[in-house]
């Protein structure tokens, strides 16, 4: 199976689905990552001289994702609302044409972060490319993920998952290890991006579906075609 994770910023892919990505790779699935804002110049707590893009490359390598499977956009960080909608949709479509995914995963559309929202909205349209063009590979599943310090910080909204992916303890460890490649991404407890909270959320999501540590998603679109 081929998976494409479309995220606003480097580190979102790990925060939302690092354990799943690790397990998919171990099971010999093909994983591609598409970063909309690959420079993220407005970030705080980033003292590392290594560029955000290079940190993403190093992180992907730790998860055994080929550099050829990384797609970098150059849209402005926390300013994606200034970019024409069609331009964003077409960039995601180009990533889909390159990676040929069966499954696409992106942000929850009610995240606190405005770039996450735009990414999700534009993904909603881009995944329908196969319905507008018969020569494009058909999507089987489309999901939203939760990103700590964004999905969980929205007032008066609840992320209610309907799909739970078991990652086990080794998946949690791989997720935390991968996040360490991003300078400033992990924070001290009780920040929601602390090791303790990441582990606690994996336990909670696992317990909700009788699984050994899990990451949770919302399946927004799924289809089964009888061949």
C-alpha positions as CSV (number, residue, x, y, z in Angstrom):
1,X,0.0,0.0,0.0
2,X,1.1,3.5,-0.7
3,X,0.5,6.3,1.9
4,X,0.8,10.1,1.5
5,X,0.9,12.3,4.6
6,X,0.2,15.9,3.7
7,X,1.2,18.3,6.5
8,X,1.6,22.0,7.0
9,X,4.9,22.0,8.7
10,X,7.9,19.6,9.4
11,X,7.2,17.7,12.6
12,X,3.5,17.6,12.1
13,X,3.9,14.3,10.4
14,X,5.5,12.8,13.5
15,X,3.3,14.5,16.1
16,X,0.2,13.2,14.2
17,X,1.2,9.9,12.9
18,X,4.9,9.1,13.8
19,X,4.0,5.7,15.3
20,X,1.8,4.7,12.4
21,X,4.5,5.8,9.9
22,X,7.1,3.8,11.7
23,X,4.9,0.7,11.7
24,X,3.9,1.1,8.1
25,X,7.5,1.2,7.0
26,X,8.4,-1.8,9.1
27,X,5.6,-3.7,7.3
28,X,7.1,-2.7,3.9
29,X,4.5,-0.1,2.9
30,X,5.5,2.9,0.8
31,X,5.3,6.2,2.7
32,X,5.6,9.7,1.2
33,X,5.6,13.0,3.1
34,X,4.4,16.3,1.7
35,X,5.3,19.5,3.6
36,X,3.5,22.6,2.6
37,X,5.7,25.1,4.6
38,X,9.1,23.5,4.6
39,X,11.0,26.5,6.0
40,X,8.7,27.5,8.9
41,X,10.7,30.6,9.5
42,X,8.3,32.0,12.1
43,X,9.0,29.2,14.5
44,X,10.1,29.9,18.1
45,X,12.4,27.7,20.2
46,X,14.5,26.8,17.1
47,X,18.1,27.4,17.9
48,X,19.6,24.7,15.8
49,X,21.8,25.8,12.9
50,X,20.5,22.9,10.8
51,X,17.6,24.1,8.6
52,X,14.1,22.9,9.2
53,X,14.2,21.2,5.8
54,X,17.3,19.3,6.7
55,X,15.8,18.4,10.1
56,X,12.9,16.9,8.2
57,X,15.2,14.9,6.0
58,X,17.1,13.6,9.0
59,X,13.9,12.7,10.8
60,X,12.6,10.9,7.7
61,X,15.8,8.9,7.5
62,X,15.4,7.8,11.1
63,X,12.0,6.4,10.1
64,X,13.6,4.8,7.1
65,X,11.7,7.0,4.6
66,X,13.6,7.6,1.4
67,X,14.6,11.2,0.6
68,X,13.0,10.7,-2.8
69,X,9.7,10.3,-1.0
70,X,9.8,13.8,0.5
71,X,8.0,16.6,-1.2
72,X,8.7,20.2,0.0
73,X,6.5,23.2,-0.7
74,X,7.7,26.7,0.0
75,X,4.4,28.3,1.1
76,X,4.8,30.9,3.9
77,X,4.5,29.7,7.5
78,X,1.4,30.9,9.3
79,X,0.5,32.8,6.2
80,X,-1.1,30.1,4.0
81,X,-4.3,32.1,4.1
82,X,-2.6,34.7,1.9
83,X,-2.0,32.1,-0.9
84,X,-4.7,31.5,-3.5
85,X,-6.7,28.4,-2.7
86,X,-6.3,26.9,-6.1
87,X,-2.5,27.1,-5.9
88,X,-2.5,25.1,-2.7
89,X,-4.9,22.5,-4.1
90,X,-2.8,22.1,-7.2
91,X,0.4,21.6,-5.2
92,X,-1.2,18.8,-3.2
93,X,-2.5,17.3,-6.4
94,X,1.0,17.3,-7.8
95,X,2.2,15.5,-4.7
96,X,-0.5,12.9,-5.2
97,X,0.5,12.4,-8.9
98,X,4.1,11.9,-7.8
99,X,3.4,9.5,-4.9
100,X,0.4,7.7,-6.3
101,X,-1.1,7.0,-2.9
102,X,-3.9,4.5,-1.9
103,X,-4.3,6.4,1.4
104,X,-4.0,10.1,2.1
105,X,-3.7,11.4,5.7
106,X,-3.8,15.1,6.7
107,X,-4.7,17.5,9.5
108,X,-8.0,17.7,11.3
109,X,-9.9,20.6,9.7
110,X,-10.7,22.3,13.0
111,X,-7.2,22.5,14.3
112,X,-6.1,25.7,16.1
113,X,-3.3,26.3,13.7
114,X,-4.5,28.2,10.6
115,X,-2.0,26.5,8.3
116,X,-3.4,23.1,9.4
117,X,-6.9,24.3,8.5
118,X,-5.9,25.4,5.1
119,X,-4.0,22.2,4.4
120,X,-7.0,20.1,5.4
121,X,-9.4,22.2,3.4
122,X,-7.3,22.0,0.3
123,X,-6.7,18.2,0.8
124,X,-10.5,17.7,0.8
125,X,-10.5,18.9,-2.8
126,X,-7.3,17.4,-4.0
127,X,-8.2,13.9,-3.0
128,X,-11.1,14.1,-5.5
129,X,-8.7,14.4,-8.4
130,X,-9.4,10.8,-9.5
131,X,-13.0,11.8,-9.9
132,X,-12.1,14.6,-12.2
133,X,-9.4,12.8,-14.2
134,X,-9.9,9.1,-15.2
135,X,-6.2,8.6,-15.7
136,X,-5.4,9.4,-12.0
137,X,-5.0,6.5,-9.5
138,X,-8.1,6.1,-7.3
139,X,-7.9,6.9,-3.6
140,X,-9.1,4.2,-1.2
141,X,-9.0,6.0,2.1
142,X,-8.7,9.6,3.4
143,X,-8.1,10.4,7.1
144,X,-7.6,13.3,9.5
145,X,-5.0,13.0,12.3
146,X,-4.6,14.8,15.6
147,X,-1.6,17.0,16.4
148,X,-0.8,17.8,20.0
149,X,-0.8,21.5,20.8
150,X,-3.1,22.2,17.9
151,X,-6.0,19.7,17.7
152,X,-6.2,19.5,21.5
153,X,-6.1,23.3,22.0
154,X,-9.2,24.3,20.1
155,X,-11.9,25.7,22.4
156,X,-15.4,24.1,22.2
157,X,-14.4,21.3,19.7
158,X,-13.7,17.7,20.1
159,X,-11.6,15.3,18.0
160,X,-13.8,12.2,17.9
161,X,-11.8,9.4,16.2
162,X,-13.3,6.4,14.5
163,X,-10.1,4.7,13.5
164,X,-7.4,3.4,15.8
165,X,-4.0,2.2,14.6
166,X,-2.0,0.1,17.1
167,X,1.6,1.3,17.3
168,X,2.8,-0.6,20.4
169,X,5.4,0.7,22.8
170,X,8.1,0.5,20.2
171,X,6.0,2.8,18.0
172,X,5.8,5.4,20.8
173,X,9.6,5.2,21.3
174,X,10.2,5.6,17.5
175,X,7.8,8.6,17.5
176,X,9.7,10.3,20.3
177,X,13.0,9.5,18.8
178,X,12.0,10.9,15.5
179,X,10.7,14.1,17.1
180,X,14.1,14.6,18.7
181,X,15.5,15.5,15.2
182,X,13.3,18.6,15.2
183,X,14.9,21.3,17.4
184,X,12.3,22.7,19.9
185,X,9.5,20.3,19.0
186,X,9.5,18.4,22.2
187,X,8.7,20.4,25.3
188,X,8.9,19.9,29.1
189,X,5.8,18.4,30.8
190,X,3.1,19.5,31.3
191,X,3.2,20.9,27.8
192,X,1.1,18.7,25.5
193,X,4.1,18.1,23.3
194,X,6.1,16.5,26.1
195,X,7.2,12.9,26.1
196,X,4.9,12.2,29.0
197,X,1.8,13.5,27.1
198,X,2.7,11.7,23.9
199,X,3.0,8.4,25.8
200,X,-0.2,9.1,27.8
201,X,-2.2,9.9,24.6
202,X,-1.0,6.7,23.0
203,X,-2.2,4.8,26.0
204,X,-5.5,6.5,26.0
205,X,-6.2,6.0,22.3
206,X,-5.1,2.4,22.7
207,X,-7.4,1.8,25.6
208,X,-10.4,3.2,23.7
209,X,-10.1,0.3,21.2
210,X,-8.4,-2.4,23.3
211,X,-5.0,-1.9,21.6
212,X,-1.5,-1.7,22.9
213,X,-0.8,2.0,22.5
214,X,-2.4,3.6,19.4
215,X,-2.7,6.7,17.3
216,X,-6.2,7.9,16.4
217,X,-7.7,9.2,13.2
218,X,-11.0,10.2,11.6
219,X,-11.8,8.4,8.4
220,X,-13.4,11.1,6.3
221,X,-13.7,9.1,3.1
222,X,-13.3,5.4,2.3
223,X,-14.3,3.3,-0.7
224,X,-14.1,-0.3,-1.6
225,X,-14.2,-1.3,-5.2
226,X,-14.9,-4.9,-6.3
227,X,-12.3,-5.8,-8.8
